[in-house]
């Protein structure tokens, strides 16, 4: 399932009320997106907020039991756009109905401003997540209550706007988080057999025509 925000905010909202999150119909990759804007500061000071998905967002596609709803879940991906200045922090955070919040540092994947960057977030405990034990990770992923894209403004104090688009929970077969198990992808061996069979059929056809 991919939330592309082509029509509205789809129930996503800001987490803290520090930087308003709004639907941006004129900016997208393509079409619409979500925007977060930090206001200009007279005296620069740290500020953080997040684009948040809850059970009320995208029809609940990004909450619930990822083991049941996405049998082959292997991470999240989304597009990120910094309009004029890079944030000082970009994290993905999620938690279950109880227990710790897990976070992943996605900041190194955004290399500049004025263009869209694809951010890939691993869906395995060994993928540099911080927050708790592997048992707690599994518990949280089995009952996700929210997913955040957390942004911290730069230290400049200027007005700063950041956009996200095409947020996707990925499984092995591109299935949707709302139901259905992942469809296994063809193995290398199956693909090779198919290719060899195709070559054999082509040779027979060439002999027949000759």
C-alpha positions, -999 to +999 in steps of 0.1 A: +000+000+000+013+035-009-002+067+005+004+093-023-017+122-009-031+130-043-064+143-029-060+152+008-041+146+040-057+111+044-059+115+081-022+122+087-014+151+111+014+168+130+023+152+162+033+181+185+017+212+170+051+229+167+052+228+129+018+226+112+013+197+088-009+204+059-020+190+025+001+204-003-019+200-035+006+219-057+038+200-047+042+163-051+062+134-066+039+136-085+006+154-076+000+162-039+020+156-008+022+166+029+040+197+040+055+206+074+065+242+080+086+256+109+080+293+114+109+319+112+125+324+146+139+356+160+164+336+182+172+302+167+162+273+190+158+236+185+123+225+173+111+190+164+078+177+150+065+147+130+042+136+103+022+110+121+001+080+109-023+065+134-052+041+131-072+071+117-047+076+089-048+060+054-076+038+066-054+022+092-030+008+066+001+016+086-010+004+120-019-030+134-002-064+131+025-062+104+032-099+107-004-108+098-011-080+074+022-080+056+036-115+057+068-104+039+072-070+054+107-056+048+105-019+055+090+015+047+099+038+019+089+074+011+099+105-008+113+135+010+118+171-002+136+199+017+125+232+002+154+255+011+175+240+039+183+205+052+168+195+085+191+187+114+174+154+120+152+130+100+140+099+118+114+071+114+098+062+147+071+036+156+057+019+186+033-007+196+003-002+220+028-006+249+065-006+253+093+015+238+094+036+207+119+025+181+137+050+159+158+048+127+181+076+115+172+084+079+190+117+077+221+105+056+197+095+028+188+131+020+217+148+002+204+182-007+176+207-011+152+215-039+147+179-051+130+147-041+150+119-024+138+084-019+143+072+017+144+034+024+139+022+059+147-014+068+121-036+084+144-058+104+157-054+140+192-057+127+188-027+105+203-001+129+171+006+149+174+020+184+149+017+212+149-017+229+154-054+226+146-077+197+117-091+217+103-056+222+108-049+185+087-080+175+060-071+201+058-035+187+057-046+151+029-070+159+007-042+172+018-009+156+000+021+171+017+049+152+044+056+126+062+089+126+084+107+101+102+130+126+119+162+114+140+186+134+145+221+120+180+234+111+199+257+134+194+287+111+160+299+125+146+307+091+112+295+079+116+259+067+092+237+048+096+199+043+075+176+022+068+139+022+051+118-005+046+081-015+048+066+019+048+028+016+049-002+038+067-028+017+063-066+016+079-093-005+051-092-031+039-056-031+008-066-012-013-041+008-011-038+046-049-039+048-050-077+043-037-106+023-004-123+026+026-114+005+030-131-028+064-148-030+086-135-058+099-159-084+132-175-075+163-172-096+160-209-106+125-205-118+134-175-139+164-194-154+142-223-164+116-200-180+144-184-200+158-217-212+124-229-221+119-198-241+152-202-259+143-239-268+109-228-282+126-201-303+151-227-318+123-250-327+104-222-344+135-211-363+141-247-376+105-250-386+106-218-406+140-227-422 
